[in-house]
Amino acid sequence: MSGLFDLTGKVALVVGAGAGGLGERIAAALADQGASLALADRAERAADLAATALRCGTGVSTSFCDVTDEAQISALFDAVISAHGRVDILVNAAGVMLRKAYDETSLDEFQRVIGVNLTGTWLLNREAGRRMSPQGSGKIVNLSTVYAERVGPVPESAYYASKAGIANVTRALASELGPHGITVNCVAPGVFYPTQMTAALSESPDQLDWFARRTMLGRLGDPEQDIAGPVVLLASAASAYMTGQVIYVDGGWSAW
Ligand SMILES: NC(=O)c1ccc[n+]([C@@H]2O[C@H](COP(=O)([O-])OP(=O)(O)OC[C@H]3O[C@@H](n4cnc5c(N)ncnc54)[C@H](O)[C@@H]3O)[C@@H](O)[C@H]2O)c1
């Protein structure tokens, strides 16, 4: 059974790995299973991305890419294929959050969140599909949230909309890419893993306590322990017959 999760000889591209958040934890886990790593993030994250690459081991390549820019995405895949020869696994952990009431959210802000989270996911998946199709295999893993099919108690309409869209982009491209031997799945973390993205919430212990009690397991998500396993599953042969799925990694939040 252990061979099912073995990623030796596979090349994994993890986008959004530069903030030390879920992307880094996912990258480290893929490397632990034997994958060669290519990491990407925005150019502003250069120093952080280099530090992440060092922590993830040797032979890790880094590239810069804004996921809202299709030319940069194409150049990213060129760079990864030039460095590693191919791309077998794409994990998109790039994302932004906006916590604002609907009537205080500007059109620009709404479009920015949709642009990074939803359009960025579609662009990355489109490019991965184009590059993986000729090889007849590939594993794409997107990140949504527990709010993929529901909303939460805090005002985040742009974020909720973008993350619901990611779930259906996942299903749609799974349908189109299945005949090419490529699986497309989505991990939906929830409701709270302490990272830079969620740092503001850490200042509200009462809210965190409510989040923890709202899960079936009675605790918050642990970025060190809880995300890597499901992503390795979806990136490996262990999930050969899974595609178009949204896998909730939320301590049971969505089951109630
Ligand atoms: N942390 C949580 O509790 C939680 C819960 C549910 C879902 N998620 C999702 O997991 C993913 C990772 O979240 P995280 O908590 O690690 O966040 P994070 O803020 O630590 O990491 C997000 C990364 O995305 C990068 N990024 C932002 N805009 C980009 C762009 N235009 N182009 C390229 N990269 C860009 C950032 O530089 C950063 O490295 C996100 O999609 C997030 O929505 C996180």
PDBQT file of the ligand as one rigid body, heavy atoms in Angstrom, charges set to zero:
ROOT
HETATM    1  N1  LIG A 301      -5.663  29.261   6.511  1.00  0.00    +0.000 N 
HETATM    2  C1  LIG A 301      -6.935  28.853   6.513  1.00  0.00    +0.000 C 
HETATM    3  O1  LIG A 301      -7.568  28.738   7.576  1.00  0.00    +0.000 OA
HETATM    4  C2  LIG A 301      -7.626  28.523   5.225  1.00  0.00    +0.000 A 
HETATM    5  C3  LIG A 301      -8.933  28.040   5.304  1.00  0.00    +0.000 A 
HETATM    6  C4  LIG A 301      -9.606  27.737   4.138  1.00  0.00    +0.000 A 
HETATM    7  C5  LIG A 301      -8.973  27.895   2.919  1.00  0.00    +0.000 A 
HETATM    8  N2  LIG A 301      -7.699  28.359   2.862  1.00  0.00    +0.000 N 
HETATM    9  C6  LIG A 301      -7.095  28.511   1.544  1.00  0.00    +0.000 C 
HETATM   10  O2  LIG A 301      -5.833  27.877   1.479  1.00  0.00    +0.000 OA
HETATM   11  C7  LIG A 301      -4.988  28.598   0.557  1.00  0.00    +0.000 C 
HETATM   12  C8  LIG A 301      -3.689  28.958   1.277  1.00  0.00    +0.000 C 
HETATM   13  O3  LIG A 301      -4.022  29.758   2.387  1.00  0.00    +0.000 OA
HETATM   14  P1  LIG A 301      -2.975  30.181   3.533  1.00  0.00    +0.000 P 
HETATM   15  O4  LIG A 301      -3.742  30.270   4.776  1.00  0.00    +0.000 OA
HETATM   16  O5  LIG A 301      -1.759  29.357   3.453  1.00  0.00    +0.000 OA
HETATM   17  O6  LIG A 301      -2.675  31.679   3.076  1.00  0.00    +0.000 OA
HETATM   18  P2  LIG A 301      -1.304  32.514   2.964  1.00  0.00    +0.000 P 
HETATM   19  O7  LIG A 301      -1.726  33.941   2.934  1.00  0.00    +0.000 OA
HETATM   20  O8  LIG A 301      -0.361  32.051   4.010  1.00  0.00    +0.000 OA
HETATM   21  O9  LIG A 301      -0.755  32.067   1.531  1.00  0.00    +0.000 OA
HETATM   22  C9  LIG A 301      -1.337  32.519   0.330  1.00  0.00    +0.000 C 
HETATM   23  C10 LIG A 301      -0.243  32.665  -0.690  1.00  0.00    +0.000 C 
HETATM   24  O10 LIG A 301      -0.832  33.113  -1.928  1.00  0.00    +0.000 OA
HETATM   25  C11 LIG A 301       0.070  34.038  -2.502  1.00  0.00    +0.000 C 
HETATM   26  N3  LIG A 301      -0.618  34.899  -3.460  1.00  0.00    +0.000 N 
HETATM   27  C12 LIG A 301      -1.542  35.851  -3.200  1.00  0.00    +0.000 A 
HETATM   28  N4  LIG A 301      -1.888  36.477  -4.329  1.00  0.00    +0.000 NA
HETATM   29  C13 LIG A 301      -1.170  35.906  -5.335  1.00  0.00    +0.000 A 
HETATM   30  C14 LIG A 301      -1.079  36.130  -6.723  1.00  0.00    +0.000 A 
HETATM   31  N5  LIG A 301      -1.814  37.084  -7.337  1.00  0.00    +0.000 N 
HETATM   32  N6  LIG A 301      -0.236  35.358  -7.456  1.00  0.00    +0.000 NA
HETATM   33  C15 LIG A 301       0.513  34.398  -6.845  1.00  0.00    +0.000 A 
HETATM   34  N7  LIG A 301       0.467  34.130  -5.530  1.00  0.00    +0.000 NA
HETATM   35  C16 LIG A 301      -0.369  34.893  -4.772  1.00  0.00    +0.000 A 
HETATM   36  C17 LIG A 301       0.603  34.820  -1.308  1.00  0.00    +0.000 C 
HETATM   37  O11 LIG A 301       1.806  35.529  -1.634  1.00  0.00    +0.000 OA
HETATM   38  C18 LIG A 301       0.817  33.719  -0.304  1.00  0.00    +0.000 C 
HETATM   39  O12 LIG A 301       2.096  33.144  -0.404  1.00  0.00    +0.000 OA
HETATM   40  C19 LIG A 301      -5.792  29.818   0.100  1.00  0.00    +0.000 C 
HETATM   41  O13 LIG A 301      -6.422  29.519  -1.118  1.00  0.00    +0.000 OA
HETATM   42  C20 LIG A 301      -6.853  29.954   1.191  1.00  0.00    +0.000 C 
HETATM   43  O14 LIG A 301      -8.019  30.590   0.719  1.00  0.00    +0.000 OA
HETATM   44  C21 LIG A 301      -7.000  28.679   4.000  1.00  0.00    +0.000 A 
ENDROOT
TORSDOF 0
